């Protein structure tokens, strides 16, 4: 389908309901997200390396005692801004209490993890850093797909921006306990 054909069928403003429908209808597993300003992003489906990293982090958190219903893969987050609501779908999110919403409010989010995919570097390390900090998510981790699978641990500072707390290979992180990094 051409860009012109897609444009003719896209609504002028993509709502969170539109995003949910687009995500549900995509037969190839793409993730559709939007910024609070209304910028639509289409993320490629995760590959097996991406899934393995997410699974390792998920298992690490569960084995350390986090309840499974509070560690979610690909759960939608409502990202509010001055121009409206956006929707992001992080690779992994950790919650204080279980949530059961398509686009959940971020009040009870403890941690969001993004695993960098080819082409998502700027989105994960610039755009989402700003957006997640602006809604007060206390911890944001970015896992690079370099040889060490380097994890950058960001902590929300008093000024409402993230401070880089540490950078370490995923294998090192998994040798620690989550309580060392989460409140």
C-alpha positions in Angstrom: 0.0 0.0 0.0 1.4 3.4 -0.9 1.9 6.2 1.6 -0.8 8.2 -0.2 -3.3 5.3 0.3 -2.4 5.0 4.0 -2.8 8.7 4.4 -6.2 8.7 2.9 -7.4 6.1 5.5 -5.7 7.5 8.6 -7.7 9.7 10.9 -6.5 13.3 11.4 -5.8 12.5 15.0 -4.9 9.0 16.1 -6.5 8.3 19.5 -5.5 5.6 22.0 -8.6 3.6 20.9 -7.3 3.9 17.3 -3.9 2.6 18.4 -5.4 -0.3 20.3 -7.3 -1.3 17.1 -4.2 -0.9 15.0 -2.2 -3.1 17.3 -4.9 -5.7 17.5 -5.4 -5.8 13.7 -1.7 -6.0 12.6 -1.0 -9.6 11.4 2.7 -9.1 11.6 3.1 -8.0 15.2 4.1 -4.4 14.7 3.6 -2.1 17.6 1.8 1.2 17.0 2.6 4.0 19.5 2.0 7.7 19.6 3.6 10.6 21.5 1.4 13.0 23.5 1.9 15.4 20.6 0.3 12.9 18.2 3.4 11.6 16.4 2.7 8.1 15.2 5.5 5.5 15.5 5.5 2.0 14.0 7.8 -0.4 15.8 9.0 -3.6 14.1 7.9 -6.9 15.7 10.5 -8.1 18.2 13.0 -10.7 16.9 14.2 -13.7 18.9 17.2 -11.9 20.5 14.8 -9.2 21.7 12.4 -11.8 23.1 15.3 -13.6 24.8 16.4 -10.4 26.6 12.9 -9.6 27.7 12.4 -13.2 28.9 15.7 -13.1 30.9 14.7 -9.9 32.7 11.1 -11.2 33.3 12.4 -14.4 34.8 15.0 -12.5 37.0 12.3 -10.3 38.4 9.8 -13.2 39.0 12.5 -15.4 40.6 13.3 -12.5 42.9 9.8 -12.4 44.2 7.9 -9.8 42.0 4.4 -11.2 41.4 3.9 -12.2 37.8 0.8 -10.0 37.5 3.0 -7.0 38.3 5.7 -7.7 35.7 4.2 -7.1 32.2 5.6 -7.5 28.7 4.2 -5.1 26.1 1.6 -3.5 28.3 0.3 -0.1 27.0 1.0 3.1 29.0 -0.9 6.3 28.8 1.6 9.1 28.4 -0.1 12.5 29.1 1.3 15.7 27.9 0.2 19.3 27.4 -1.2 18.5 23.9 -3.1 15.3 24.8 -2.5 11.7 25.5 0.0 9.4 23.8 0.4 5.7 24.1 3.7 3.8 24.5 4.2 0.0 24.7 7.5 -0.7 26.6 9.1 -4.1 26.3 8.8 -4.6 30.1 7.1 -2.8 32.9 7.1 -3.4 36.6 4.1 -2.2 38.8 3.4 -1.7 42.5 -0.1 -3.1 42.0 -1.6 -5.1 39.1 -3.2 -3.2 36.3 -5.9 -4.3 33.9 -6.1 -1.6 31.3 -5.3 -1.3 27.6 -3.7 2.1 28.2 -2.8 2.2 31.9 -2.1 5.3 33.9 1.5 5.3 35.0 0.9 6.1 38.7 1.9 2.7 39.9 4.8 2.0 37.5 8.1 1.3 39.2 10.2 0.5 36.2 10.0 0.6 32.4 12.5 -1.3 30.2 13.1 -0.7 26.5 15.2 -3.1 24.5 16.8 -1.2 21.5 15.8 -2.6 18.2 17.5 -1.6 14.9 16.0 1.8 14.0 14.7 2.5 17.5 17.9 3.9 19.0 16.8 7.6 19.0 13.3 6.8 20.1 14.5 4.7 23.1 17.4 6.9 24.2 16.0 10.4 23.6 12.2 10.6 23.0 11.1 8.0 25.5 13.6 9.2 28.1 11.9 12.6 28.0 8.4 11.2 27.9 8.8 8.7 30.7 10.5 11.3 32.9 7.7 13.8 32.2 5.1 11.5 33.6 7.1 10.6 36.7 8.2 7.0 36.1 10.9 6.4 38.7 13.1 4.1 36.8 13.9 3.6 33.1 16.3 1.1 31.7 17.5 0.8 28.2 19.1 -2.4 26.9 21.4 -2.0 24.0 21.9 -4.8 21.5 25.7 -4.5 21.6 27.9 -7.6 22.3 27.4 -7.1 26.1 23.7 -6.2 25.9 24.6 -3.1 27.9 21.9 -2.0 30.3 21.7 1.8 31.1 19.9 2.3 34.4 18.2 5.7 34.7 16.7 7.1 37.9 14.3 10.0 38.1 16.0 13.0 39.7 14.5 15.7 41.8 14.4 18.0 38.8 12.1 15.7 36.9 14.7 14.4 34.5 16.5 11.1 34.5 20.0 10.7 35.8 22.2 7.8 34.5 22.8 5.7 37.6 24.8 2.9 36.0 25.7 1.1 32.8 26.5 -2.6 32.9 26.3 -5.8 30.8 23.0 -7.6 31.2 24.9 -10.7 32.5 26.2 -8.5 35.4 22.8 -7.1 36.2 21.3 -10.5 36.3 23.9 -11.5 39.0 22.4 -8.8 41.3 19.0 -8.7 43.0 16.3 -6.3 41.7 16.0 -4.8 45.2 19.5 -3.3 44.6 18.0 -1.2 41.8 14.3 -0.7 42.6 12.6 1.0 45.5 
